[in-house]
Each structure stands twice: as C-alpha cells, then as structure tokens.
Amino acid sequence: MFFGVEWVSALVRISFQIVFALVTGVPFWISWNAVASKYLYFIPQMYHKIPYWHIVSIILVCKFVGELLSHLVPTLINVSQTNE
C-alpha cells in the first residue's frame, strides 16, 4: 500500500509529538511528584502522586488541541497590512 506525502508527513508529525510527550513527561512527572505533596498540600490528595502515563496523555491532548486551535485561529482572525 502506497501512502502519499501528506500521509507520511502527518505520521512523522504525530510520531514526533508522541516522542516529545514521552521525553518531556519524565522531568515533569518527577518534579510534580516531588513538589506536590510538600508545597501543594491544599490540593486534593489524589493529585499529589500523578501516574506517568496520565502526564504523557495530558501533554499529548494539549499538543493536539493546540494544533487544532492553530488551524482555527487564522481563519477567525484576518490581519492585513499595506505599505505605501
């Protein structure tokens, strides 16, 4: 089965987003679990120790929603400039 350039570029972009979420999830997970119980004592107890895969999924959802919004915003706002 042959895929077009659009399919390959979309697959590469999604793969990089997944790898980005996996890599950036590690320091965020370590720092959140170290800091939350000590300095964020006022939040509910269930948020003190967040599992790693929950953080990775939050990062992925934020990336996908941000990408969708970046495609919507240029259609909602039209800015033009003329230099005379």
Kinemage of the C-alpha trace (Angstrom):
@kinemage 1
@onewidth
@group {chain A} dominant
@subgroup {mainchain}
@vectorlist {calphas} color= white
{ca met a 1} P 0.000 0.000 0.000
{ca phe a 2} L 1.429 3.351 -1.017
{ca phe a 3} L 0.886 6.450 1.079
{ca gly a 4} L 1.137 9.982 -0.224
{ca val a 5} L 3.462 12.667 1.064
{ca glu a 6} L 0.667 14.128 3.198
{ca trp a 7} L 0.144 10.826 4.990
{ca val a 8} L 3.853 10.340 5.616
{ca ser a 9} L 4.321 13.888 6.918
{ca ala a 10} L 1.285 13.512 9.200
{ca leu a 11} L 2.650 10.211 10.519
{ca val a 12} L 6.073 11.753 11.150
{ca arg a 13} L 4.498 14.773 12.894
{ca ile a 14} L 2.364 12.551 15.148
{ca ser a 15} L 5.381 10.350 15.906
{ca phe a 16} L 7.438 13.371 16.948
{ca gln a 17} L 4.591 14.589 19.149
{ca ile a 18} L 4.402 11.216 20.881
{ca val a 19} L 8.173 11.096 21.401
{ca phe a 20} L 8.096 14.697 22.672
{ca ala a 21} L 5.378 13.785 25.185
{ca leu a 22} L 7.295 10.702 26.351
{ca val a 23} L 10.555 12.616 26.804
{ca thr a 24} L 9.161 15.760 28.418
{ca gly a 25} L 6.839 13.729 30.613
{ca val a 26} L 9.718 12.283 32.642
{ca pro a 27} L 11.077 15.515 34.198
{ca phe a 28} L 7.587 16.908 34.681
{ca trp a 29} L 6.448 13.698 36.383
{ca ile a 30} L 9.490 13.610 38.681
{ca ser a 31} L 9.202 17.283 39.610
{ca trp a 32} L 5.422 17.165 40.132
{ca asn a 33} L 5.567 14.131 42.400
{ca ala a 34} L 8.427 15.662 44.399
{ca val a 35} L 6.879 19.117 44.802
{ca ala a 36} L 3.126 18.478 45.001
{ca ser a 37} L 2.963 16.767 48.377
{ca lys a 38} L 5.248 19.320 50.009
{ca tyr a 39} L 4.161 22.667 48.568
{ca leu a 40} L 0.709 21.967 47.139
{ca tyr a 41} L -0.794 20.459 50.278
{ca phe a 42} L -4.079 22.358 49.722
{ca ile a 43} L -4.992 20.438 46.542
{ca pro a 44} L -6.837 17.106 46.898
{ca gln a 45} L -4.725 14.091 47.842
{ca met a 46} L -5.371 12.284 44.555
{ca tyr a 47} L -3.343 14.942 42.683
{ca his a 48} L -0.236 14.546 44.826
{ca lys a 49} L 1.023 11.440 43.004
{ca ile a 50} L 0.024 11.512 39.350
{ca pro a 51} L 0.972 8.435 37.277
{ca tyr a 52} L 3.458 8.917 34.456
{ca trp a 53} L 1.080 7.840 31.689
{ca his a 54} L -1.514 10.374 32.832
{ca ile a 55} L 1.033 13.152 32.423
{ca val a 56} L 2.044 11.881 28.978
{ca ser a 57} L -1.607 11.787 27.903
{ca ile a 58} L -2.192 15.331 29.230
{ca ile a 59} L 0.786 16.571 27.200
{ca leu a 60} L -0.488 14.784 24.072
{ca val a 61} L -4.003 16.159 24.447
{ca cys a 62} L -2.619 19.680 24.926
{ca lys a 63} L -0.439 19.318 21.809
{ca phe a 64} L -3.337 18.031 19.667
{ca val a 65} L -5.782 20.679 20.909
{ca gly a 66} L -3.151 23.371 20.366
{ca glu a 67} L -2.598 22.149 16.834
{ca leu a 68} L -6.333 22.210 16.153
{ca leu a 69} L -6.599 25.729 17.554
{ca ser a 70} L -3.666 26.893 15.457
{ca his a 71} L -5.582 25.800 12.361
{ca leu a 72} L -8.749 27.558 13.521
{ca val a 73} L -7.289 30.881 14.645
{ca pro a 74} L -6.008 32.077 11.248
{ca thr a 75} L -9.499 31.570 9.809
{ca leu a 76} L -11.140 33.531 12.622
{ca ile a 77} L -8.701 36.445 12.582
{ca asn a 78} L -7.622 38.084 9.354
{ca val a 79} L -4.808 40.628 9.562
{ca ser a 80} L -3.571 42.513 6.524
{ca gln a 81} L -1.021 45.230 6.093
{ca thr a 82} L -0.220 47.517 3.199
{ca asn a 83} L 2.891 49.613 2.964
{ca glu a 84} L 2.604 52.733 0.839
